[in-house]
Amino acid sequence: MSDPAKISPLAPKSFPEIPPIDGVRFATGAAGIRYKGRTDIMLALLDKGTQVAGVFTKSKCASAPVDWCRARLGRGKARALVVNSGNANAFTGKTGAEAVKRTADLAAAAAGIRPADIFIASTGVIGEPLDAEKFDGVFETLAREASPAGLLGAAKAIMTTDTFPKVAIAKAQIDGVEVTIAGMAKGAGMIAPDMATMLSFIFTDAPIAAPVLQKLLEKGVEPSFNAITVDGDTSTSDTLLLFATGAAAQRGAPKIDALDRRLKDFRHALDGVLRDLAFQVVRDGEGARKFVTVTVEGATSHKSAKIIAKAIANSPLVKTAIAGEDANWGRIVMAVGKAGEPAERDRLAIWFGDIRVAHKGLRDPAYDEKKVAALMRLPEIAVRVDLGLGKGEATVYTCDLTKEYVEINGDYRS
């Protein structure tokens, strides 16, 4: 875990007040997985009837907890969530699968539920066996102490190199009845999602069936979690789960079994929570000092625009230039050219903020180094590229690349 004294300068100034979500109770504890003197395990207990949806990493080296969750997602039901930090339980073979099963068995016995109804996620070092026996006795305490008001504490328990816990809250109306959506996320490095990202868990009291939740989630991650990158590396453990307890039905909310107009406000609120959490991950990027928005316009397709935007956002040369507050638009040109997508040098235009620095294959005649230098000192930088070829566009969010990123990752296992 990062030094808490070095909280990201891009961190939010305050945390939102998270009201209880009917049907969910949280507890955290210390199992001594890796960290000393801090919580590293969280348990969320979910009322009977809770529906679940999820998206996971597309990594070919997925972790044992990802395999476990995928195998159970089709049932659409959940009674508990267990998350540990300090050990990813990835690349751990048969031992890893056994550790997941043992974790589920211990949690199920403590909570009085079935292991098959428990979802599990782990984060931390890859390749080291997870000793699930350290959870023995811990879950009993967590099950007794679980409280509806514990989401922020749960977010803190799953941190690794994060410098602040990531939480978000939104309200929505379904057929005139108010429902709540609240979520948490963790992640600061190994961030280049190809589904959702890192670990993120969303809870709502809305009575929405699992197949509908799945469709909402799959669409919602595209402009949020699937549009961020810190370092271009997709994790083995990426997991995003959405739980709906259905408790709002007791207040008159209708059960939603299919996509319809009654979900318009809920969809908007859910998308906002996903986007908020995804942006917080970027703002906590390891060593980050700048939040960077990269927009590509005028591409031959939206897909092409996103590939180019990611090439820019993932370029170490672009990211280090931004860290050095240098408007080196030549590196933007390089990233566009290497992306392998349709682009024509003499149609290219590039902006930093609202200042156009390059136009029609040349430096802009009105380029003013002083104005651009002042802009680059801001904590938030916008880069815009117009390819001049079509109507495709995409936006990707990233951060700069600093010396601290190297220091954090150079020392991660030591």
N, C-alpha and C positions, 0 to 999 in steps of 0.2 A: 504493500500500500504506500502511496505517496506521503511525504511529510505533510501533515495537516496544516502546518504553518505556511505551506506553499500552495494555498488555494489558487486555482486558476484566476487570473485577472478578468476573465470573461464570465466568471460564475455569476449567477443571479444574486442580487443584493439581499433578497429575502426568499423564504420558502412559502408557498401558498398553504393556507390552513386546509388540511385534508379532513373532511367530515367522515364519519363512519359510513361504510358501504354495507347496507343491510344484507346479511347472509355471508359476511366474510369476517374472520377474526385472525389476528396476526400475533406472532410471538417470535422473539429472537433469543439466541443463546451463544455461548462460547464452547466450541467442541475442540479447540486447539488444533485445527487442521494444519494451519501454517502460521497464523499470526498469534502473537502473544498479547494478552490483555485487551482483546477486543472481540466483539461479536462476529461470528463467521458462519452462522446457520440461521435460517429463518423458516418458519412454518406458517402457512396460511391455511386455515380450516374453512371449508366451504359447505354451505347448507345442502342438504339433499335436494336433488333436482338441478343443481348447477350445470350449465352447459359450457362447453369449451371449444375454442378454435385455436389454431396455431399455424405458424410458418417457421421453417427451420433452415439452417445453413444448407447450401448445395455443395459444400466441401465433400470431396471423396474420402476424407479422413475424419468423418463426423465422430463426435464423442459418444460414449456409452449412454449418457442421459438423453441425448438427442435420439438415439435408436429406441430407447425405452418410450419416450413421448410419442414418437411417430407411430409406434406399434399400438398405442392406446387412443390416439386421437380420433380414429374412425367411430368409436362408440359415442363420442360427443358428450361424455359425462365426466365430471370431476368432483372429488370431495376434499382434496388437499393439494397443496403445492409445497415442495421442499426445495430449497436452494442453499447451496454452500459456496463459500468463497475460499480461495487459497489453493484449490486443486481442481483442475478442469475435468479430471477423470476421462481424458482423451488419449488415444494411442496407448491404451492399457490392456487391450486384448480381453481374454476370457475373465481375467481378474477384475477388469473394469465393469463388465456386465454383471458379475457376481456382486460387486460392491453396490451397484444400483439396486439390484434385487434385495440385498440385505437392508439397504436404506429404506426401501419401500416397506419391507416387512416390519422393521422397527417402528416406523412412523404409523403404520396401520394398527399395530398392536396398541400403541399409545393412544391413538385417536378413536379406536373402535370402529374402523372402517376397513374396506378391502384394499389390498395392495394395488390391484388393477385400477383403482380410482384415484391413485396418487400420481401427480406429475412431478418430475424431478429435473433440476438443472444444476450444473456446476460450473464454476469459473475459477481460473487461476493457472497454475503451471501445467503444461502439457507433458505427458509421458511418465508421470510419477503415479504409482498406485495410490488409490484413495482408501484409507483405512476406515471403513464404515463402522467398525466396532466403537469408534470414538463417539458415535451418536447414541450408543446404548446408554439409557438412563437420561439422556438429554431431552429426547422427544416427550417423555412423560411430563417433565417440567414445562415444556413449551405448550403441550396440550392443555395443561391446567391453567397456564397464565395467559393464554391467547385472548386478545382484546380487540374490539372493533376499531380502536383508535391507533393501531400500531403500524400503519403503512410507512411513515417516515423512518421509523426505526428499522423496518424491514429493508428499506432502500439503503440504509447505512450498512447493514449486515452483509450485503452482497457486493460491497465495493472491493476493488483490488487496487489498481493504480489510480482510480478515481480520486479527485480532490474534493468533491462534494457529492452528496446524494442527489439523485435526479427524480423529481416527482412532478406530477401535473394533475389538474382537476378540471372538469367541465360539467355543466348541467345541460340537460336537453329535455324537450317535451316529446312524449309519444302519445298522440291522441288526447292531448290536454293534461296528461299526468307527468309531473317532473320526475326524471331519473338522473342518477349521478354516474359519472365515469371518472375513475381515478386510476393512475398508473405510476409505475416506477421503472427505472432503467439503470443499467450499469454499463460502463464502457468508457475507455479513454484511449486505448491502443488496440492494434489488430482490428482496425475498423475499415471495412470495405464491404458492406453487406451485399448478399446475393439472395435475399428473401426478406428478412427483417434486419435485426442486428444484435450482436452481443447478447445480453439478456434483458428482456423487457416483459413486464407483466401488467396487464390492464384488467380492471375489475369494474363491473357495473351491476346495478340491481335491476336492470331492464329484463323483462321476460322475453328473450329472443332465442329462437331455436339454433342449435349448433350449425346447421348448414347455412343459415342466413348470416350468422356471425362470421363463418369462414369466408363467405363472399365479401363481406364488408372489410374484413381484415386484409385479404389478399389485394383488394383494390387500394386500401388506405396506406399500405406500406410503400407503394411505388413512388409517390411524391414526397415521402418522408424518410423512413429508414433506408429505402433503396436508393435514395438520392443524396446520401452522405458518404464521406470518406475522410479518414484521418491519415492513414498511411498506405492504403491500397492493399492491405492484407485481410483476406476473409477468414474469420475465425472458424475453428472446428466445432465451436459450441453455440453458435448463434441460435437463439431461441426467443420467439415472441409468442406469448400465450394470452388469449382474451377469454375471461371468465364472465359469465352472466348468471347471477344467482336467481333471477326471476322474482326477487322479493317485492318489487314494485307492483306486482300483480295484486298484492293485498291492499294496495291503495287505488286500485282500479285500472292499472295499466293493462292493455290487452296483450295477450301472447302473440308474438309475431312469428309466423311459420313460413313466410315468404317475403321477398323484397317488395315493398310497396311504398306509396307516398307518405305513409305515417312515419317512415324511418328517415325522412329528409333531414330533420333537425338533429336526430341522433347521429346520422352519418357525418354531418358537418362537425358535430362536437367530437366524435371519435377521431376524425381526421385531424382536428386541432390538437388533441392530446398526443397523438402519434407524432405530429410535427414538432410540438413543443419538446417532447422527450428526445427526439432525434437531434434537434438543434442543441439541446443541452449536452449531448454526447460530444458533438463537435466542439462546443465551447470548453469542454473539459479534455480535449485532445491532449495527449501527453506533451507537455512543454509548450502548449499553444499560447500565443499572444495576440493572434488575429483571427477573426471569424471571416471567412471568405465565401462570397457567393459568386459562382461561375455560371453565366448564362450564355448559351450558344443559340443564335438565331440564323435564319436563312439557310438551313441545311436541307438536304434532299428529302429527309424524313425525320420524324421525332426520334426514332431509334438511332439514326446516324448522329443527330445532335447530341444525344446523351453519351454516346461513345466518345465523341470529341470533348465534351464537357468533362468527362471522367479523365481523359488523357491529360487535360490541363490541370484538373484538381489533384491528380495523383503524381504529377511531375515533381520530383525532388528539386529540380532547378527552379521551377516556378515558385514552389513553396518556400525555398530558402531565399529567393529574391524578395518575396513579400515579407519574410521575417526580417530581412535587412532593410526593409522600407525602400526598396529599389524598384521603380516601375520599369522593369526590364521586359518590355513587350516583345523583344526578340525571342524570349523563352516561350511566350504564348504562341508565337508563330511556329516555333519548333514543335510544340506539343500538338498543334493542329495538324501540322504536316506529317507527324509520325503516326497519327491515329489510324491511318489506313482507310479513312472514309473520304468521299468526294469533297474536294476543296480546290479552289483556284487562287493561287497567290495574288493575282492582280485584282481580285474582287474582295479581298479580305479587309475588314475594318475592325479595330480593337479600341475599347474604352476601358479606362480605370475610373470608376465612378461615372460622372457625367462628362469626363474629359476624353475626347477622342485623341488617341495617341498615334494611331496608324490608319491609313486610308488608301485603298486601291493599290496595295502592294508597296507603299512607301510610308515613311514617317509623315504624320500629318503636318501640313505647312504651318498650322497655328499652334503647334506643340510648344508648351511653356513648362520647362523643367521645374521651376519654382512652384507652380500651382500643383503639379503632379506630386512633387516631393511632400507638400503639405498634406495632400490627400492620403498619401501612403503612411503617414504617421497616425492615422485614425485606427481605432481598435477593430472597426468593421470595414472591409474592403469589398467592393463589387467589381468584378471583371466581366465585360460583355464582349462577345465576338459575333460579328455578322458575316456569314459566309457568302451571302448574296446569290445563293443558288436555288432556294426554294422556300417552303413555309415551315419546315421542321424546326422545332425549338425544344430546349430542355434546360433545366437548372439543376446544378449539383452544388452541395455545400461542403466546405472543407475548412482547414485551418492551416496556419503556416508551419514550417518545419524548423525547429530551433535546436541549439546544442543540448538543451535539457532532454529532448526526446532521445537522443543518443545515450545520454547519461542514465536515464530511467531504464532503457532497454538493455544497456550494457551491463547493468547491475541486477537485472530482474531476478535471476535465479540464485545470486550469491548473497 
